[in-house]
Amino acid sequence: MKKHWSFLLGASVVTGIASSLLFKHGKKKLDENRSTADLIKVYQGQWWFVDKKKATQHQLTIDDKLLIRLDGKELEFALIEWNMKRLAIQDSFGFHLIIETKSDVPTTLYDEADDSTYLLEAVVPVEKLMKED
């Protein structure tokens, strides 16, 4: 009976590892099949966030050419990492800015200069708000 349980335990561990590896491989293939336009669409848009330490609100805009503006000022940057889960850049001062997504929607911005993570909220155009009424 002990051999039977050992076999079942071993088989379930092997099955778990195999399925995990296949899932990761399948997900990697899906990301590789995404075009540059698909990646840009994930990050394209306008978001706002609040810096609670400084009591200021900021606006982040990313356009269809991957130009990034913070409070209307275009950022000069080097692209470090870019996939469906994160966009990492290094600004002209050498600090990293990292935007992370959930369900293909940007949710957080990490600013290495301030060592702070901010929650991103989509900017809703006034026209869209007027249509909802």
C-alpha positions, 0 to 999 in steps of 0.5 A: 500500500505504501508503494502505491501512495509513493507512486501516486505522489511521485506521479502527481509531482511529475504531472504538476511540473510538466504542466507548469513547464508547458503553461510557461512555454505556451504563454511565452509563445503567445507573447512572442506572437504579439506584434509591436502594435499589440504591445503598444496598444497595451500601454497606449493611453492616459493615466493619472496617479497621486504622489502622496508624499508630495501631495501632487497629482500627475498625468502619464501619457503614452502615445501610439509611437511609444512616446512617453509624457509625464505632466505634458513633458516628453521623457527621453529614455532608453527601453530596457524591457517591453512585454505584455506584463511590464514596460521598463525604461531608463530616463535621462538621469539614469533612473528606472521607471517601470509600468506593470500591467494586469489583464493587459491594463497598466496598473502601477508605475514604479519610480526608482528616483523616488523609490515609490510605486504609484497606482495608475488610474485611466483618464476618462475623457469628458465626452465619454462621461457625458455619454454615460448620463 
